[in-house]
Amino acid sequence: MSSEEKIIEAFKKVASKSNMASNLEIAYLNIKSEQFTDHAELNKRVCGYKATSGWLTLQSKNMLLDDWLENKNDFGFILSGEFTDGFSSLHIRQSREGWTVTEMKEEEGSEISLVETIQLASIIENQYLSYKVYWKQIDGLGYRATFSRFTGFTTGA
């Protein structure tokens, strides 16, 4: 049994005795980032990602990805956004030089993490944003949340 599996087992024992959720799993996360300085190129990158759901914050409003794809030139520049295809996520953040686009994908052979699924309140259509939070072991400090990946929307927390 790996050290991660031992931690999950110990956490589940504690969680069951204290009525806490125990949804920890082992995952392998691969992360790649790229910079964009041209908004048209950013739009191409977003449109080329085969997302099943997502959201954007634009200069004028927050939108679901499907609504933006229908009228992408009507609402101004993208400020931020998150999309998922079910297996990976694409995260957009405005940066000093334009935009940073980070793709996170769970795949074997990547760095190992513990992962839990959480839901946060949404400002779009009263749905909840769902994320996987990745925890890594930091020498001498235990496990720390190091990354989170958008996984879609849910209707209840």
Rosetta blueprint (number, residue, H / E / L):
1 M L
2 S L
3 S H
4 E H
5 E H
6 K H
7 I H
8 I H
9 E H
10 A H
11 F H
12 K H
13 K H
14 V H
15 A H
16 S H
17 K H
18 S L
19 N L
20 M L
21 A L
22 S L
23 N L
24 L L
25 E E
26 I E
27 A E
28 Y E
29 L E
30 N E
31 I E
32 K E
33 S E
34 E E
35 Q E
36 F E
37 T L
38 D L
39 H H
40 A H
41 E H
42 L H
43 N H
44 K H
45 R H
46 V H
47 C H
48 G H
49 Y L
50 K L
51 A L
52 T L
53 S E
54 G E
55 W E
56 L E
57 T E
58 L E
59 Q L
60 S L
61 K L
62 N E
63 M E
64 L E
65 L H
66 D H
67 D H
68 W H
69 L H
70 E H
71 N L
72 K L
73 N L
74 D L
75 F L
76 G L
77 F L
78 I E
79 L E
80 S E
81 G E
82 E E
83 F E
84 T E
85 D L
86 G L
87 F L
88 S E
89 S E
90 L E
91 H E
92 I E
93 R E
94 Q E
95 S E
96 R L
97 E L
98 G E
99 W E
100 T E
101 V E
102 T E
103 E E
104 M E
105 K E
106 E E
107 E L
108 E L
109 G L
110 S L
111 E E
112 I E
113 S E
114 L E
115 V E
116 E E
117 T E
118 I E
119 Q E
120 L E
121 A E
122 S L
123 I L
124 I L
125 E L
126 N L
127 Q L
128 Y E
129 L E
130 S E
131 Y E
132 K E
133 V E
134 Y E
135 W E
136 K E
137 Q E
138 I E
139 D L
140 G L
141 L L
142 G E
143 Y E
144 R E
145 A E
146 T E
147 F E
148 S E
149 R E
150 F E
151 T E
152 G E
153 F E
154 T E
155 T L
156 G L
157 A L
